[in-house]
């Protein structure tokens, strides 16, 4: 069997359509043509090739968005949403500015000798300090409630509800008011599962 026989065999397997009303006779264009309709509005005439091109563009956009998501450090699905109480969501009072810091108690063996098990990470911190800026308020108007999993600060002007990432020792919590800067400082001591191992 030589080249000519193979060519004839392929022509037999894929017959040519010689009918004059075939769509193959029409000129192929990949552009979307615009023409004026009778109403004066632009009408799109879409060809098979333009539909395929649009589908390919959509597939490429999906692949690009998946690649961008792969570069992210975390995804939105991984974030745990902490539900807030209904009274916090519907409260019309202003939510004050606040800042969260972690506090670590170190000894001489940690500072000079560095033989202790503590690291600079938040997993080695014993306390969490929340500074709440409440300008225009006085200490008599402020009510602070610390539970095992959140702190709730209320005043006639402000309302703040901050959930904790870990449980805390609510009996050991303390709050200090700085009248010069109108800042309430709430210090809570963390109660985590592996604290016995970390300290």
Residue pairs with C-beta under 8 A, 6 or more apart in sequence:
17 24
28 47
28 49
29 47
29 49
30 47
30 49
30 50
30 53
31 47
31 50
32 44
32 45
32 46
32 47
32 50
33 44
33 45
34 42
34 43
34 44
34 45
35 42
35 43
35 45
36 42
36 43
37 43
69 75
82 163
84 161
84 163
85 161
88 159
88 161
91 159
93 154
93 155
93 156
93 157
93 158
93 159
94 157
94 158
94 159
95 158
95 159
95 160
96 132
96 133
96 134
96 153
96 158
96 160
97 132
97 133
98 130
98 131
98 132
98 133
98 160
98 162
99 130
99 131
100 128
100 129
100 130
100 162
101 128
101 129
101 130
101 131
102 122
102 125
102 127
102 128
102 129
103 125
103 126
103 127
103 128
103 129
103 187
104 118
104 124
104 125
104 126
104 127
105 126
105 127
106 116
106 118
107 116
109 115
109 116
110 116
110 118
117 124
117 198
117 199
118 124
118 198
118 199
123 192
123 198
124 198
124 199
125 190
126 189
126 190
126 199
127 187
127 188
127 189
127 190
128 164
128 168
128 187
128 188
128 190
129 185
129 186
129 187
130 151
130 162
130 185
130 186
130 187
130 188
131 183
131 184
131 185
132 153
132 158
132 160
132 183
132 184
132 185
132 186
133 181
133 182
133 183
134 142
134 153
134 155
134 157
134 158
134 182
134 183
134 184
135 182
136 157
136 182
137 155
137 156
137 157
137 158
137 182
138 179
139 177
139 179
141 155
141 156
141 157
142 153
142 154
142 155
142 177
142 184
143 153
143 154
143 155
144 151
144 152
144 153
144 154
144 175
144 184
144 186
145 151
145 152
145 153
145 154
146 152
146 168
146 170
146 173
146 175
146 186
146 188
147 170
148 167
148 168
148 170
148 191
149 163
149 164
149 167
149 168
150 161
150 162
150 163
150 164
151 160
151 161
151 162
151 164
151 173
151 186
151 188
152 160
152 161
153 159
153 160
153 161
153 184
153 186
154 160
164 188
164 190
166 190
166 191
166 192
167 190
167 191
167 192
168 188
168 189
168 190
168 191
169 188
169 189
169 190
169 191
170 188
172 188
172 189
173 186
173 187
173 188
173 189
174 186
174 187
175 184
175 185
175 186
175 187
176 184
176 185
176 187
177 183
177 184
177 185
178 184
178 185
192 198
